[in-house]
């Protein structure tokens, strides 16, 4: 009986080996909350919204500020001045304000879309890191088992119970599993670094949530934020075109003037108008036309893309759910299969070469099951982003109580 081999198999049966001493636990919701508060994309989206809101407040019907003029004579007591306010008789100010309002609406929609995109990216990074941790644990387990098998067979080889070839096969199997373990650890390190882009503690924290992600049915019951944003940009471009047309006729400056000369005061109304004889704002009108056409084309394209994304996400999630359901309990199957290989080897029903190959296939399949669960969860996250599911967003601390 090969006790070292049996010990390794029992380890497989009990579960994954602990490989690192992790710091405080970190849940996916924690990562999302931190990312939505501190990630540069979130900060930039909020800043863009602040700028759009400030622009709307600065854009008033009068467009330009009033102008005051005052003149004093160096010699004598001549004083003269004027106060005027430019007014657009064609509604340029109204159109400018309408464009600013639509731009603010677009910024609000863009900010909301950015929130969903960032939350989905943070959760996907969490899933990848969690999956890489599991793959690294399985690779460590395979390496430990290969080392135990090699030690046991070397002992039997020295006792003359097995051929030298069996010992060499065990050593080669250990070399292969060592390479796999190093690669898995490297992937896990990079995955942790990617997750740290969303939460600073990701490098050392224990990831407590499983790979599997629960998701609602894929059904879009509202207009998505990116579609709302582009439609608002169409509205803003339409208002900008109307403003450019209105600006073809310059504003009229309405006000009053006054003058004092030799102790006598004179005052009266003042009207100033620019005569649009040479310039008719044609270039700005043409540019506004082009901007509107581009905005309409982009909005139509986005609506088609959204429809395709929803249909594709629904089909992919159904396929992934059915595929994973057919696999059954892979962990249990893998553990039992490893125990069976050990029994066959100890009983002489399997050669060392056969046992090595079978164990490699079992561990490859076990690792592949992690890949499948990861792919399923990522597909679900894509689907949730497609329909902008509120499940992507983390509850606030108050909501969680």
C-alpha positions, 0 to 999 in steps of 0.5 A, a space after each residue: 500500500 502506498 501511504 503517501 499516494 493515499 494521503 494525497 488523494 485524501 487531500 483532494 477529497 477534502 478540498 482545496 489546499 490553503 495557499 495564502 494567508 489572506 487579509 480581511 474579506 472582500 465581497 464583490 459589493 465592496 469592490 463596486 461601492 469603492 469603484 463607483 466612488 473613487 474610480 477615475 471613470 466615475 470621477 470623470 463622469 460626475 465632472 462632465 455632468 457638473 460642467 454640463 449643469 454649469 453650462 446650462 445655468 450660464 446659458 440664458 435667454 439674453 445670451 450676452 451680458 449687458 454693456 455699460 459705457 462711461 466717458 469723462 472729459 479731461 478738460 471741462 465737465 463733459 460726461 456721457 454714457 450708455 447702457 445696452 442689452 443685446 436681444 435676439 429677435 429671432 430666438 437665438 437665446 431660447 435655442 441656446 438654452 434648449 441646447 444646453 438643457 439637452 446637453 445636461 440631459 445627455 450628461 446625466 444619461 452618460 453618467 448613469 451608463 458609466 455607473 453600470 459599465 463600471 459596476 459590471 467591469 468591477 464585478 467581472 474583475 472580481 469573478 476573474 480573480 476569484 476563478 484564478 484563485 481557484 485555478 491556482 489552488 487546484 494547480 498547487 494541489 496537483 503539484 503536491 500530489 505529483 510530489 507525493 507520488 514521485 517520493 513514493 515511487 522513488 522509495 519503491 524504485 530504490 527497493 527494487 519493486 518498480 522499474 526505473 522508467 516508472 520513477 522517471 515518469 513520476 519525475 516528469 509528471 512533477 515537472 509538468 505540474 510545477 510549470 502549471 502551478 507557476 503559470 496559475 500563480 502568475 495568472 492569479 497575481 495579474 488578476 489581483 492586480 487588475 482587481 486592485 484597479 477597482 479596490 485598493 485591498 484586492 491584492 491581499 484580501 480574501 475574496 469571499 463571494 463565489 465565482 457564480 453570479 446570480 442574474 435576472 432574466 434578460 429582458 429590456 423593459 426601458 430605454 437604455 441610458 446610452 440610447 437616452 444620451 444619444 437621443 438627447 444629443 440629437 435634441 441638443 444638435 437640433 437646438 444648436 442648428 436652430 440657434 445657428 439659423 437664428 444667429 444669421 440675424 444679429 441681436 439688437 442692442 436696446 438701451 439708453 444713453 445720457 450726457 451732461 455738457 455745460 451743466 445740461 443733462 440729455 438722456 434718451 433711448 438707444 438702439 444699435 443693430 448690426 446689418 447682416 450685409 456680408 456675413 450670414 452665419 453660413 459656416 456655423 449653420 453648415 457645421 450644425 447641419 453636419 453635427 445633427 446628421 452625425 448625431 441622428 446616425 449615431 443614435 440609430 446605430 446605437 438602437 440597432 446595437 442595443 437590440 442585437 446585444 439584448 438578443 445575443 445576451 439572452 441566447 448566450 445566458 440560456 446556452 451557458 445555463 444549460 451547459 453548466 447544468 449538464 455538468 453536474 457536480 464536477 468537484 465530487 466527480 473529480 475527487 472520486 475519480 482521483 480516489 479511483 486512480 489511487 486504488 487502481 494503482 495500489 491494486 496493480 490494475 493501473 500502471 504508473 504511466 496510466 495513473 499519471 495520464 489519468 490524474 492529469 486528465 482529471 485535474 485538467 477537467 477539474 480546472 476546465 470546470 472552473 473555466 466554465 463557471 467563470 465564462 457563465 458568470 461573465 456572460 451573465 454580467 454582460 447580460 446584466 449590463 445589456 439591460 442595465 440591471 440594478 443587480 449590478 449596483 451594490 446596495 448602500 450601507 443603509 440599504 444593506 441594514 
